[in-house]
């Protein structure tokens, strides 16, 4: 038990060390990138640092498999130089048993990432998008789905508009039973419009069978209301931005995703991308374990055997290859080419089996 705890502590220290180094490099790189954005001249340096910190958790979450891979490589290279693995084998402990501790730590880290770090990433990502969009467009654009329907907010130089619709077509280009409420730049609501449908095109929203009321103080709203068979309202939104808002499942906590998926289905949108993301997050601990096994299959050896550089390079390349296959599988799942469960769980399961095959071949011939 003492030996296993020692291996677990060494692996945890290697993981924290690699994560700290990569996080620092990412922070510096992203800080430079934020300083070159179009809105950088209109905000303070403190705001730029805040934006960088808000985007940092999402980036760390993306490179987590790489951190796990490199931490395993660093640990086993250290063991190889100090001949600790040789002593472990001489004491009657097989190499596969030595992997119990790193695998257990990787799995626990994966559970913590899914259960604790995922909500943090979702919150910071959402806040980052709100702030950056607000600086770019002069007013933030937002989208949400609830039991009361689909809600959009668009911002322009003239003010904000809140849009509510009961349902939509699959891509969000047409809203049905829609209400527009326009707000002045420095004041309250100034106009309300209800329409049978609203189609988003290049020049704005095209409304059918619309009725407009003025909400300005001192005006008889019903007396001055007007009917429009067709009406065009300028918009800062585009189909791409709406689709990105729905497609960015990473800005939604894993605890809120099941309910959000149900609301998407009720609103007429396809929730496939969110289902793939949910299953991929649930499969993350297994994929992190696969990264540990892949790295150990090439680096759990003595330095006197030679070819250490080739072994490390092979482990890194195979790890990147598995990460690419996982991303490609998710894309296939999002496009409906393969089932959702298969797209999320097949890559980590295949990676674990591949790594175990290599380890058994190396250890037992």
GIRA-V839225 format. One record per run of one state. SS is the DSSP state (~ for helix, > for strand, _ for the rest). FROM is the first residue (numbers start at 0). TO is the last residue. If there is no record, write none. Layout:
ss->(SS	SS)
from->(FROM	FROM)
to->(TO	TO)
This chain:
ss->(_	~	_	~	_	~	_	~	_	~	_	~	_	>	_	>	_	>	_	>	_	>	_	>	_	>	_	~	_	~	_	~	_	~	_	~	_	~	_	~	_	~	_)
from->(0	1	35	39	42	44	62	63	82	83	90	94	137	141	146	148	156	158	168	173	184	188	201	203	214	225	233	238	247	248	251	253	267	271	282	283	299	302	305	307	334	339	364)
to->(0	34	38	41	43	61	62	81	82	89	93	136	140	145	147	155	157	167	172	183	187	200	202	213	224	232	237	246	247	250	252	266	270	281	282	298	301	304	306	333	338	363	364)
